[in-house]
Amino acid sequence: MMKKLTKEIIQISKIPVGVCVLWNDFGSALAIAKETGAQFIRVPVFVDNVKNIFGEVKANPEAVISARKKLGTENVLIFADIQVKHAEMTDKDKKLEESARQAKEKGADAIIVTGKWTGDAPILMDLQKARKGVGKEFPIIIGSGADSQNINKLFEIADAAIISTSLKEGESKSPEQERNLKPCTAKVDSNKVKEFMKIVKNG
């Protein structure tokens, strides 16, 4: 189903399309990218071992790079989360800048920095730490919490953003009421998208 949806989205999209198969199924994501022409994948666990509701997820960047080479998809970019949301670090002493540096060294093409939960933006200090870890030119992507109120401030450090929740119709609920704040049935509001992009372009 994901392959079918990705293929159809690519056919009508004028912008790059990527794939993320949760939780951390980079092999399937790469296979889908190969068959559909998707240009990047998201890897939630790349260099950080974490625990979440599914159990422990261990980082294996070498396996990601190996799978990309084996499938002949070296042209597919790897966007790697560091200290990803919805999860607890098993190494609680590991610094964010260390995760950022490792992700770059292990072959990520960009890093994703999130808050702790859906709709929770990363704090500027964390973005500064990530920037310190990867240097000035390496791409940093906001992975949660971007909205029309904070995007220009976030873009003082970051280069791109993954955004969904704040652009959907309806009001956000608490995580206890709705794990992702807004249900998967909530549609993206075109007016919110236009307002957001206007702010980004004028920022």
C-alpha positions in Angstrom: 0.0 0.0 0.0 2.8 2.4 0.8 4.4 1.7 -2.5 1.2 2.3 -4.3 0.6 5.6 -2.4 4.1 6.8 -2.9 4.0 6.1 -6.6 0.7 8.0 -7.0 2.0 11.0 -5.0 5.2 11.2 -7.0 3.1 11.3 -10.3 1.3 14.4 -9.2 3.9 16.1 -7.1 6.2 18.9 -8.2 8.4 18.6 -5.2 10.7 15.8 -3.9 9.0 12.9 -2.2 10.4 10.7 0.6 9.4 7.5 2.5 9.4 6.6 6.1 8.3 3.1 7.2 7.8 3.0 11.0 9.3 1.8 13.2 12.7 2.1 11.5 12.1 -0.3 8.6 14.7 1.3 6.4 15.0 -1.8 4.2 11.3 -1.4 3.1 11.7 2.3 2.8 14.7 1.9 0.5 12.9 -0.8 -1.6 9.9 1.5 -2.0 12.1 4.4 -3.0 13.8 2.2 -5.6 10.5 1.1 -7.2 8.8 4.5 -7.1 11.6 7.0 -7.6 11.3 8.6 -4.1 14.3 10.7 -3.4 14.9 10.2 0.3 14.0 8.1 3.3 13.6 8.9 7.0 15.4 6.7 9.5 14.2 7.4 13.0 16.9 5.4 14.7 20.3 5.8 13.0 23.0 6.3 15.7 21.0 6.3 19.0 19.7 3.3 20.8 16.2 4.0 22.2 13.2 2.4 23.9 9.6 3.1 22.9 6.2 1.4 23.2 7.5 -1.2 20.7 10.5 -2.1 22.8 14.2 -1.4 22.3 15.3 -0.2 18.9 19.1 -0.5 18.3 21.0 1.8 16.0 22.9 0.2 13.1 24.0 2.9 10.6 26.3 0.5 8.9 23.2 -1.7 8.1 21.4 1.2 6.6 24.3 2.2 4.4 24.9 -1.4 3.4 21.2 -1.9 2.5 21.3 1.2 0.3 24.3 0.0 -1.6 22.9 -3.6 -1.9 19.7 -2.2 -3.5 21.6 0.1 -5.8 19.9 3.1 -4.3 23.0 5.2 -3.4 21.2 8.2 -4.9 18.4 8.0 -2.2 19.2 10.4 0.6 19.1 9.4 4.2 17.4 11.8 6.6 18.4 10.5 10.1 16.7 11.5 13.3 18.9 12.1 16.3 17.5 11.4 19.8 14.1 11.0 18.2 10.7 11.9 19.7 8.3 9.3 21.2 11.3 7.4 22.5 13.7 7.3 25.5 17.4 7.2 25.0 19.0 4.2 26.6 22.3 6.1 26.9 21.0 9.0 29.0 24.4 10.7 29.1 24.8 11.0 25.4 24.9 14.6 24.2 22.9 15.8 21.3 25.9 17.3 19.5 27.5 13.8 19.7 24.5 12.2 18.1 24.6 14.9 15.4 28.3 14.4 14.7 27.9 10.6 14.6 25.0 10.7 12.2 27.0 12.9 9.8 30.1 10.7 10.1 28.1 7.5 9.6 26.7 8.6 6.3 23.5 10.6 6.9 22.7 13.2 4.3 20.8 15.3 6.8 19.8 15.1 10.4 16.3 15.6 11.9 15.9 17.3 15.3 12.5 16.9 17.1 10.9 17.8 20.3 9.8 15.1 22.7 6.4 14.5 21.2 4.3 15.2 18.1 3.6 19.0 17.9 6.5 19.7 20.3 9.1 21.9 18.6 12.8 21.4 19.4 14.2 24.1 21.7 16.6 26.5 20.1 19.4 25.3 22.4 19.1 21.8 21.0 19.2 23.1 17.5 22.4 25.0 18.4 23.9 21.9 19.8 23.0 19.9 16.7 24.6 22.7 14.5 27.7 22.5 16.6 27.9 18.8 16.0 27.5 18.9 12.2 29.0 22.2 11.3 27.7 25.2 9.3 26.8 23.6 5.9 25.2 20.3 6.9 21.4 20.2 6.5 19.3 20.2 9.7 15.6 19.5 9.5 12.9 20.3 12.1 11.1 17.1 12.8 8.2 18.2 14.9 6.3 21.3 16.2 6.9 23.7 13.4 4.1 26.2 12.9 3.5 29.7 11.5 4.4 31.3 14.9 7.9 29.7 15.3 9.1 28.7 11.9 11.2 31.8 11.1 12.9 31.5 14.5 13.6 27.8 13.9 15.0 28.6 10.4 17.6 30.8 11.9 19.4 27.5 12.6 17.6 24.8 10.6 17.3 24.4 6.9 14.0 22.6 6.4 11.0 21.3 8.3 8.7 18.3 8.3 5.3 19.7 9.1 1.8 18.2 9.5 0.0 18.7 12.8 -0.2 22.5 12.7 -1.5 22.5 9.1 -4.3 20.0 9.8 -7.9 21.1 10.3 -9.3 21.2 13.8 -7.8 21.9 17.2 -5.0 19.9 18.8 -5.9 17.6 21.7 -3.7 16.4 24.6 -1.5 13.3 24.0 -3.7 11.5 26.5 -6.8 12.2 24.3 -5.0 11.7 20.9 -1.5 10.2 20.6 -0.7 12.4 17.6 -2.7 15.5 18.9 -4.9 15.3 15.8 -6.3 12.1 14.3 -5.0 10.5 11.1 -8.4 11.3 9.6 -7.9 15.1 10.0 -7.2 16.6 6.6 -4.6 19.2 5.8 -6.2 22.7 5.6 -5.1 24.4 2.4 -5.6 27.9 3.9 -3.3 27.0 6.8 -0.7 25.9 4.2 -1.0 29.1 2.3 -0.6 31.2 5.5 2.4 29.1 6.6 4.2 29.4 3.3 3.5 33.1 3.1 5.2 33.6 6.4 8.1 31.4 5.4 8.6 33.3 2.1 8.4 36.7 3.8 10.6 35.7 6.7 
